[in-house]
């Protein structure tokens, strides 16, 4: 294999580590908000709520869909064979980390390997203590891994691809979270529950939006320039990583079309008034989703020497 081919493969692994770790974290946050809500909801509302949760996370299911929280958790949290589930995403991160052990730090490798090994025992514990035990563990381990990356990796292309993957995934997951409220449904968690799920409660309360609770939260998660989980913040961050990759060999000019997609989305968001968000929420989420798909496809084709991007259910070289 050529040196460029090896670099391409390592870049792909690092990109997917960033995506998978972020996916596990965000999926745990979304599921946790639903689980808490369903614990207080009537039994007849649970099936509709669970169906909406599957829809948000992009997981297809048959007409005999799970109707209990435990059944849903088995597919959305504990299924190691599904990269859209928490366990599957963490396993995907581990496999890509194994391929790039010479690039990531030893502390990062130990962290992701320990997470993989301990996950089944945490799952068993959560059967008795409740899913929050498992979901909280996943969030803590994701934070640990990314914290170690921040403190132990050189700011080179390896770091940029890792962060680019995280940025693209976070944009997509924040949009999925908002879409659940745009579509609405029986038993859906409220806006405040999703604000907590995204870790944005305190930041939102300090932002003084001056809008109603609903419009203020939607505008904050889409448009805030300083909160690291808002769509606009992460679009700018993804563009920054691509700009830096553009300046380094062998990626001298390949990122231009990809950045154009992000800049176009950012321009729409930049000139949007906060009180317009709710009325245009579905349109904006469609734009964000299309941008994420296109950006991922172009990154895959240009940086990873793939003809076609892999679908969401079987992605990341698994």
N, C-alpha and C positions, 0 to 999 in steps of 0.2 A: 504493500500500500504506500502511496506517495506521502510525502510530508504534508502536502496540502489536504489530501484525503484524510489523514489522521487528524489534522487540525479541524477539518469540517466535522468529523465524527465527535470530537471532544466538544466542539462548540454546540453541537446538537444536544449532547448529554447535559451540558451545563444549562442550556436554555430550558430543557425539560425538568431538570431538578428544580429550577426556579418556579416553573409552572405547577409541578406536582405538589411541592411543599405549600405553596400558596393555596392551591385547590383544597388540600386537606384542611388547612386552617379555616378558610372561608366556608367550606362545607360544614365543618363542625360548628361554626358560629350560626349558620342558617338553621341547621337541624336543632341546635339548642334552643333557639327562639321558638321554633315550632313545638318542640317537646314540652316546654314550659306552658305554652298556651293550651295545648291539647290536654294537659293534665287537669285543667279546669273546665274543659269543654264537655258538653253532653256527648254520649257515645255515638249518637246518630250523626254528629258533625265530624267525627274523626275520619271517616272514609273520604269525605270531600276534601278535608284539610290535607290528608296524606296524598291524595291524587294531585293536589296543587303543588305540594312539595316535590313530587316527582317531576312535575312539569317545570318548575323553577330550575332544578338541577340538571335538566336535559336528559333524564334517564327514562327510556322507554319501558313500558310495562304492559302486560296483557290485560284483557278485559277482566281477568280474575286477579285484579291488583290487590296488594296487601291492604287489609282493612284495620289492622291494629298497629300500634306504635312499635311493638316488638318485631313484627314482620317487616315494617318499613326500615327499621334500624338494621336488620339483617342484610338488606340489600343496599342501603345507602351509606351505612357506616362500616359494617363488619365484613363485607364481601371483598376478599383480597384479589379476586379474579377480575374485578371491574375497576378500571382506572378512574371512573367517575365517582366511585365510593371512596370513603376516607382511607380504609385499609389498602385498597388498590392503588390509590394515589401515593401513599407512603411507600408501598412496595415499588412503584414505578420510580420514585425518587431514589430509593436505595439501589435499584439496578443501574440507574444512570450514574449514581455516585461511584458504584463499583467499577464502571467502565472508565471513570475519570479520576481514579485515586491519585494519580501522579499530578493532578492539577489542583484539586481541592486540598485543604489542610487536613492533617491527621485528626485534629479535634472535630472537624466537620464530619469526617468519616466515622469516627467513634460515636458521635451523637446520632447520626442517621441509622447506623447499624444497631446501636442499643435500642433505639426506638422500635425498629423492626422486630427485634428479639423479644421485647417486653410487651408488645402490643397484644398478643393473644392472652397473656395473663391479666392485662388491664381490662380486656373485653370480658373475661370470666368474672372479674371483680364487679364490673358494672352490671352484670346480670342480677347481682344481689343488692347493690347499692343504688342502681339507677344509671341511665346513660350519661348523666352529667359528669360522672367520674371519668368515663372514656373521652368524652368531648373536651373536657378541661385538660386532660393529659395531652391530647393531640395539639391543642392550642399552645400549651406551654412548650412542647417539644419543637413545634414549628418556630416559635419565637426564639428558642435556644439555638436552633440550627442557623437561622438567619442572623442572629446576634453574633455567633461564632464566625459566620462568613464575613460580616462587617468588620470584625476585629482581627481576622487572620489571613484574609486574602489580599494580594496586591491588586491595585486598581488598574488591571490590564484587561485584555479582551475576555479572559475567562470570567472576571468579575462582571463585565458589561453584559455578557450573554446570560449569566445567572440572573442579574437584575432585570434584563429585558424580558426574560420569561416570567418573572414575578410580576412585572408591570402589566403585561398583556393579560395574564390570568386574573389579576385583581380588577382590571377594567371590566372584564367579562363577568366576574362574579358579582361585582357591585351592581352591574346592569341587571343581572338575574335577580338579585335581591329586590331591586326597584320594580322589576317587571311583575313580581307577585302582587304588589300593591296597585299597579296600573291595571291589571286584569281583574283584581278583586276576586272574592269567593267566600263561601261559607267557612267560617272558622279561621280565616286568615289572621295571623298575628297583626297587631296594630303597628302604626308608624313608630311609636316609641320603642316597641319591642325590637324592631329592625335597627333602630338607632343604637340600642344597646348591643345588638348582635354584631354591628360593625365597629364596636369600640369607640363610637363617636359621641356618646352622651355628654361628657364633660366639655369636649371641644365645641359641640353644637350650642350648649348652654352659654358658653363664653362668646359665641359669635354674634349674638344680638341681631338676629335676622330681621326683626321687625315685621315678620309675616305671621300668618296663622301657623299653628303647629304642623299641619299637614304640608302646606306649601313651603314652609321654612325648612322642614326636614328633607323634602325632595330636592329643593334647591341646594341645600348644604351638601348632600351626598353626590350631587351632580357637578356643582359649580365652584365649590370652595377652593381657593387657590393655595391654602396652607395645610389642609387636612390630608394626610398621606393615603387615605382610602377613598377620596373623592375621585370621580371619573376624570375631571379636568386636570387635577394634580397628576394623576398617573399617566394621562395622555402626554402631558408635557415631559414627564420623566422618561417614558418610553422613547419619545422623540430625542431626548438628550442622549440616551444610550446609543441610539442609531447614529446620531451626529458624531459621537466619539468613535464609533466603529468605522464610520465613513472615512475618518482621518487616519486610520491605521491600515497598513498592508496586511492581507491582500484584499481588503474591502473598500478600496479607495473611492469608488463611485456607485457601488451596487445599492446603497440604501436610499438613494433619492426617491424612487417611486414609492417606497414604503413610507418614508417620512411625509410624502405628499398626502397619503391617506390620513395620517395622524393630524397633520396641519389643517386639513379640510374639516375634520371633526372638531378640532380645537377651536377653529374659527366660528363654527356654528355656536358652540358653547360659550365662547368669549363674549359674544354680542347678544346673548340671551338675557332678558330681564328675569330676576328670580320669580316674580309673580306670574310669569308666562309658563313656568315649568309644568305645572299640573295639566294645563290645557294641551300641552304639546308632548306630554310624557311618553306616550306610546310611539309617536314619531321619532323622538330623540333616542329611545331605547332601540328601535329598529336600526337607526343610523349607527349607534354604538356597536350593536351586535354585528352588523355587516362590516364595519371597520375592523373589528377583532378578527373575523374570519378572513378577510382580505389580507390584513397585516400578517397573520400567522401563515397563510398560504405563500405570501411573497418572501417572508423570512425563510421558510422551509426551502423554497425553490432556489433562492439566491445564495444562502449561506450553507445549506446542508446538502446540496447536490441531489435534491429529490425532484422528481417530475411532478408529483402530486402530494399535497399535504395529507396526513393520515387523519381519519375521521376522529371526532371527539371521543368515541367509545373505545377506540383501539389505537390510541395515539402513543407517541413517545417511544417508538421502537420496540414496544412490548410484543 
